[in-house]
Amino acid sequence: MSVDIRIPRVLRGHTGGQAIVSLDADNVSDLLEKLFVEHPALRNSLVGDSGDVLQYTSLFINDTEVNEIGGLNAGVVDGDVVTILPSMAGGTFEYLS
């Protein structure tokens, strides 16, 4: 079964510019491990010191956040689209009175 993983522009340097990576897997955890084997630099960008990918990244299966449907154990089936949405930080905030 083939699952498409949508890679955000900010991470495409780790995938050779690929916007979509297709892999076979049964659940999100397996899918990520296979993604990290194929593109090892992604692991450092998506997994924090705690080792918890979901602490720093939101993952969606067909527009449903994986935390709502089992987290990393959420199953995937042929034709699913998994979207990676990494946390963003930075910038400034100016309080206007």
LUMGUPA-52189 format. One record per residue (C-alpha): residue in three letters; x, y, z. Coordinates in steps of 0.001 Angstrom, whole numbers. Each point is the difference from the previous one (the first is absolute). Layout:
<sites>
<site><residuo>ALA</residuo><c1>X</c1><c2>Y</c2><c3>Z</c3></site>
...
</sites>
This chain:
<sites>
<site><residuo>MET</residuo><c1>0</c1><c2>0</c2><c3>0</c3></site>
<site><residuo>SER</residuo><c1>1330</c1><c2>3409</c2><c3>-912</c3></site>
<site><residuo>VAL</residuo><c1>-426</c1><c2>3058</c2><c3>2201</c3></site>
<site><residuo>ASP</residuo><c1>1011</c1><c2>3470</c2><c3>-1168</c3></site>
<site><residuo>ILE</residuo><c1>1821</c1><c2>2171</c2><c3>2518</c3></site>
<site><residuo>ARG</residuo><c1>-218</c1><c2>3727</c2><c3>-690</c3></site>
<site><residuo>ILE</residuo><c1>3292</c1><c2>1668</c2><c3>879</c3></site>
<site><residuo>PRO</residuo><c1>-208</c1><c2>3711</c2><c3>866</c3></site>
<site><residuo>ARG</residuo><c1>2275</c1><c2>2341</c2><c3>-1923</c3></site>
<site><residuo>VAL</residuo><c1>2131</c1><c2>706</c2><c3>3088</c3></site>
<site><residuo>LEU</residuo><c1>1002</c1><c2>-3707</c2><c3>168</c3></site>
<site><residuo>ARG</residuo><c1>437</c1><c2>-765</c2><c3>-3694</c3></site>
<site><residuo>GLY</residuo><c1>3738</c1><c2>548</c2><c3>209</c3></site>
<site><residuo>HIS</residuo><c1>72</c1><c2>-3295</c2><c3>1909</c3></site>
<site><residuo>THR</residuo><c1>-1886</c1><c2>-1830</c2><c3>-2752</c3></site>
<site><residuo>GLY</residuo><c1>1944</c1><c2>1232</c2><c3>-3000</c3></site>
<site><residuo>GLY</residuo><c1>-2766</c1><c2>2474</c2><c3>-768</c3></site>
<site><residuo>GLN</residuo><c1>-2784</c1><c2>-2598</c2><c3>-59</c3></site>
<site><residuo>ALA</residuo><c1>-3377</c1><c2>1436</c2><c3>1010</c3></site>
<site><residuo>ILE</residuo><c1>-1568</c1><c2>-3460</c2><c3>242</c3></site>
<site><residuo>VAL</residuo><c1>1620</c1><c2>-3239</c2><c3>1117</c3></site>
<site><residuo>SER</residuo><c1>-1942</c1><c2>-3232</c2><c3>-533</c3></site>
<site><residuo>LEU</residuo><c1>590</c1><c2>-2947</c2><c3>2328</c3></site>
<site><residuo>ASP</residuo><c1>-1707</c1><c2>-3210</c2><c3>1083</c3></site>
<site><residuo>ALA</residuo><c1>-980</c1><c2>-288</c2><c3>3677</c3></site>
<site><residuo>ASP</residuo><c1>-2753</c1><c2>-1217</c2><c3>2308</c3></site>
<site><residuo>ASN</residuo><c1>48</c1><c2>2849</c2><c3>2543</c3></site>
<site><residuo>VAL</residuo><c1>1477</c1><c2>3445</c2><c3>525</c3></site>
<site><residuo>SER</residuo><c1>2912</c1><c2>-1236</c2><c3>2135</c3></site>
<site><residuo>ASP</residuo><c1>1083</c1><c2>-2480</c2><c3>-2670</c3></site>
<site><residuo>LEU</residuo><c1>-439</c1><c2>2657</c2><c3>-2675</c3></site>
<site><residuo>LEU</residuo><c1>2245</c1><c2>2466</c2><c3>1845</c3></site>
<site><residuo>GLU</residuo><c1>2691</c1><c2>-2591</c2><c3>649</c3></site>
<site><residuo>LYS</residuo><c1>82</c1><c2>-872</c2><c3>-3695</c3></site>
<site><residuo>LEU</residuo><c1>97</c1><c2>3701</c2><c3>-858</c3></site>
<site><residuo>PHE</residuo><c1>2940</c1><c2>519</c2><c3>2376</c3></site>
<site><residuo>VAL</residuo><c1>1864</c1><c2>-2949</c2><c3>-1540</c3></site>
<site><residuo>GLU</residuo><c1>-495</c1><c2>1433</c2><c3>-3482</c3></site>
<site><residuo>HIS</residuo><c1>737</c1><c2>3599</c2><c3>1101</c3></site>
<site><residuo>PRO</residuo><c1>2034</c1><c2>-153</c2><c3>3265</c3></site>
<site><residuo>ALA</residuo><c1>402</c1><c2>3775</c2><c3>413</c3></site>
<site><residuo>LEU</residuo><c1>-3752</c1><c2>315</c2><c3>526</c3></site>
<site><residuo>ARG</residuo><c1>257</c1><c2>-1783</c2><c3>3358</c3></site>
<site><residuo>ASN</residuo><c1>2021</c1><c2>2847</c2><c3>1527</c3></site>
<site><residuo>SER</residuo><c1>-2424</c1><c2>2589</c2><c3>-1340</c3></site>
<site><residuo>LEU</residuo><c1>-3159</c1><c2>-1778</c2><c3>1165</c3></site>
<site><residuo>VAL</residuo><c1>964</c1><c2>-1745</c2><c3>3232</c3></site>
<site><residuo>GLY</residuo><c1>1031</c1><c2>2056</c2><c3>3006</c3></site>
<site><residuo>ASP</residuo><c1>2311</c1><c2>-979</c2><c3>2828</c3></site>
<site><residuo>SER</residuo><c1>-2881</c1><c2>-1837</c2><c3>1653</c3></site>
<site><residuo>GLY</residuo><c1>-276</c1><c2>-2298</c2><c3>-3012</c3></site>
<site><residuo>ASP</residuo><c1>-3678</c1><c2>875</c2><c3>-366</c3></site>
<site><residuo>VAL</residuo><c1>-770</c1><c2>1071</c2><c3>-3547</c3></site>
<site><residuo>LEU</residuo><c1>-3476</c1><c2>1199</c2><c3>977</c3></site>
<site><residuo>GLN</residuo><c1>1398</c1><c2>2457</c2><c3>2554</c3></site>
<site><residuo>TYR</residuo><c1>1427</c1><c2>2147</c2><c3>-2785</c3></site>
<site><residuo>THR</residuo><c1>-2012</c1><c2>-1016</c2><c3>-3030</c3></site>
<site><residuo>SER</residuo><c1>-3643</c1><c2>-360</c2><c3>-961</c3></site>
<site><residuo>LEU</residuo><c1>-843</c1><c2>-2887</c2><c3>-2294</c3></site>
<site><residuo>PHE</residuo><c1>-3221</c1><c2>-352</c2><c3>-1925</c3></site>
<site><residuo>ILE</residuo><c1>-1504</c1><c2>-2961</c2><c3>-1831</c3></site>
<site><residuo>ASN</residuo><c1>-2395</c1><c2>1292</c2><c3>-2629</c3></site>
<site><residuo>ASP</residuo><c1>-558</c1><c2>3246</c2><c3>1970</c3></site>
<site><residuo>THR</residuo><c1>-549</c1><c2>-1731</c2><c3>3378</c3></site>
<site><residuo>GLU</residuo><c1>2660</c1><c2>581</c2><c3>2643</c3></site>
<site><residuo>VAL</residuo><c1>1543</c1><c2>-3323</c2><c3>1029</c3></site>
<site><residuo>ASN</residuo><c1>-372</c1><c2>801</c2><c3>3717</c3></site>
<site><residuo>GLU</residuo><c1>-3760</c1><c2>-258</c2><c3>-511</c3></site>
<site><residuo>ILE</residuo><c1>219</c1><c2>-3509</c2><c3>-1472</c3></site>
<site><residuo>GLY</residuo><c1>2675</c1><c2>-1873</c2><c3>1926</c3></site>
<site><residuo>GLY</residuo><c1>3176</c1><c2>2062</c2><c3>-291</c3></site>
<site><residuo>LEU</residuo><c1>2962</c1><c2>-1809</c2><c3>-1496</c3></site>
<site><residuo>ASN</residuo><c1>-1996</c1><c2>-3243</c2><c3>101</c3></site>
<site><residuo>ALA</residuo><c1>-2624</c1><c2>1417</c2><c3>-2369</c3></site>
<site><residuo>GLY</residuo><c1>-398</c1><c2>-2275</c2><c3>-2973</c3></site>
<site><residuo>VAL</residuo><c1>523</c1><c2>1053</c2><c3>-3592</c3></site>
<site><residuo>VAL</residuo><c1>-1374</c1><c2>-1605</c2><c3>-3126</c3></site>
<site><residuo>ASP</residuo><c1>771</c1><c2>99</c2><c3>-3691</c3></site>
<site><residuo>GLY</residuo><c1>-699</c1><c2>3464</c2><c3>-1397</c3></site>
<site><residuo>ASP</residuo><c1>211</c1><c2>1868</c2><c3>3304</c3></site>
<site><residuo>VAL</residuo><c1>1809</c1><c2>3329</c2><c3>65</c3></site>
<site><residuo>VAL</residuo><c1>2061</c1><c2>850</c2><c3>3079</c3></site>
<site><residuo>THR</residuo><c1>901</c1><c2>3650</c2><c3>472</c3></site>
<site><residuo>ILE</residuo><c1>2919</c1><c2>1072</c2><c3>2172</c3></site>
<site><residuo>LEU</residuo><c1>-417</c1><c2>3370</c2><c3>1666</c3></site>
<site><residuo>PRO</residuo><c1>3094</c1><c2>884</c2><c3>2059</c3></site>
<site><residuo>SER</residuo><c1>-126</c1><c2>2549</c2><c3>2800</c3></site>
<site><residuo>MET</residuo><c1>1093</c1><c2>3456</c2><c3>-943</c3></site>
<site><residuo>ALA</residuo><c1>1517</c1><c2>2509</c2><c3>2366</c3></site>
<site><residuo>GLY</residuo><c1>1594</c1><c2>3349</c2><c3>-233</c3></site>
<site><residuo>GLY</residuo><c1>-969</c1><c2>3452</c2><c3>-1028</c3></site>
<site><residuo>THR</residuo><c1>-990</c1><c2>2789</c2><c3>2289</c3></site>
<site><residuo>PHE</residuo><c1>-3155</c1><c2>1075</c2><c3>1723</c3></site>
<site><residuo>GLU</residuo><c1>-767</c1><c2>3641</c2><c3>495</c3></site>
<site><residuo>TYR</residuo><c1>-2757</c1><c2>980</c2><c3>2367</c3></site>
<site><residuo>LEU</residuo><c1>-2010</c1><c2>2912</c2><c3>-1320</c3></site>
<site><residuo>SER</residuo><c1>-1835</c1><c2>2030</c2><c3>2604</c3></site>
</sites>
